[in-house]
Amino acid sequence: MFKLLQAALIGIGIGILIAPDKGSATRRKILNAVSDYKDDAQDYLEDTYDTVKSKAEDVAHNVKTKAKKMAGKANSKADDLIQDVENN
């Protein structure tokens, strides 16, 4: 997506530079194009951040769940060993 945005900005920039407008109109068009590009890039980064954050939260939850399950099994095995030692 980033490459597509780059290509679009370059295309807009070339189109603006070869257009027969006054300098002030051209500068305004360039500023608008840059502003649009900045907004698109910010949206992309925010979406990427949200995706990464969500996946990290999922991984953390899964690790925590598995760690609790393993701790429970370890406690159960320890209890079994203690009972075996006490019975023998």
VEXDREN-2710 file (C-alpha; in Angstrom, 1 decimal):
% VEXDREN-2710
k/r/px/py/pz
1/MET/0.0/0.0/0.0
2/PHE/2.9/2.3/0.8
3/LYS/4.3/1.9/-2.7
4/LEU/0.9/2.7/-4.2
5/LEU/0.7/5.9/-2.2
6/GLN/4.2/6.9/-3.2
7/ALA/3.4/6.3/-6.9
8/ALA/0.2/8.3/-6.6
9/LEU/2.0/11.2/-5.0
10/ILE/4.7/11.1/-7.7
11/GLY/2.1/11.1/-10.4
12/ILE/0.2/14.0/-8.9
13/GLY/3.4/15.9/-8.5
14/ILE/4.4/15.4/-12.1
15/GLY/1.0/16.3/-13.3
16/ILE/0.9/19.5/-11.3
17/LEU/4.4/20.6/-12.4
18/ILE/3.6/20.2/-16.1
19/ALA/0.2/21.9/-15.8
20/PRO/0.0/25.4/-17.2
21/ASP/-1.1/27.2/-13.9
22/LYS/0.2/30.2/-12.0
23/GLY/3.0/29.5/-9.4
24/SER/0.6/30.2/-6.5
25/ALA/-1.9/27.7/-7.9
26/THR/0.8/25.1/-8.4
27/ARG/2.1/25.5/-4.9
28/ARG/-1.4/25.2/-3.5
29/LYS/-1.9/22.0/-5.5
30/ILE/1.4/20.6/-4.3
31/LEU/0.6/21.5/-0.7
32/ASN/-2.8/19.8/-1.0
33/ALA/-1.3/16.7/-2.5
34/VAL/1.3/16.5/0.2
35/SER/-1.4/17.0/2.9
36/ASP/-3.5/14.2/1.3
37/TYR/-0.4/11.9/1.3
38/LYS/0.4/12.8/4.9
39/ASP/-3.2/11.9/5.9
40/ASP/-3.1/8.7/4.0
41/ALA/0.2/7.7/5.5
42/GLN/-1.1/8.6/9.0
43/ASP/-4.2/6.4/8.5
44/TYR/-2.0/3.6/7.2
45/LEU/0.3/3.8/10.3
46/GLU/-2.7/4.0/12.7
47/ASP/-4.3/0.9/11.0
48/THR/-0.9/-0.9/11.2
49/TYR/-0.5/0.0/14.8
50/ASP/-4.0/-1.2/15.7
51/THR/-3.4/-4.5/13.9
52/VAL/0.0/-5.1/15.6
53/LYS/-1.4/-4.1/19.0
54/SER/-4.4/-6.5/18.5
55/LYS/-2.1/-9.4/17.5
56/ALA/0.3/-8.7/20.4
57/GLU/-2.6/-8.8/22.8
58/ASP/-3.8/-12.1/21.3
59/VAL/-0.4/-13.6/21.7
60/ALA/0.0/-12.3/25.2
61/HIS/-3.4/-13.8/26.1
62/ASN/-2.5/-17.2/24.6
63/VAL/0.8/-17.3/26.4
64/LYS/-0.8/-16.4/29.7
65/THR/-3.5/-19.1/29.2
66/LYS/-1.0/-21.8/28.3
67/ALA/1.3/-20.8/31.2
68/LYS/-1.6/-21.1/33.6
69/LYS/-2.5/-24.5/32.2
70/MET/1.1/-25.7/32.5
71/ALA/1.3/-24.4/36.0
72/GLY/-1.9/-26.2/36.9
73/LYS/-0.5/-29.5/35.5
74/ALA/2.8/-29.0/37.3
75/ASN/1.0/-28.4/40.6
76/SER/-1.1/-31.5/40.0
77/LYS/2.0/-33.6/39.2
78/ALA/3.8/-32.2/42.3
79/ASP/0.7/-33.1/44.5
80/ASP/0.8/-36.6/43.0
81/LEU/4.5/-37.0/43.8
82/ILE/4.0/-35.7/47.3
83/GLN/1.2/-38.2/47.9
84/ASP/3.3/-41.0/46.5
85/VAL/6.2/-40.1/48.8
86/GLU/3.9/-39.9/51.8
87/ASN/2.2/-43.2/51.0
88/ASN/5.6/-45.1/50.6
END
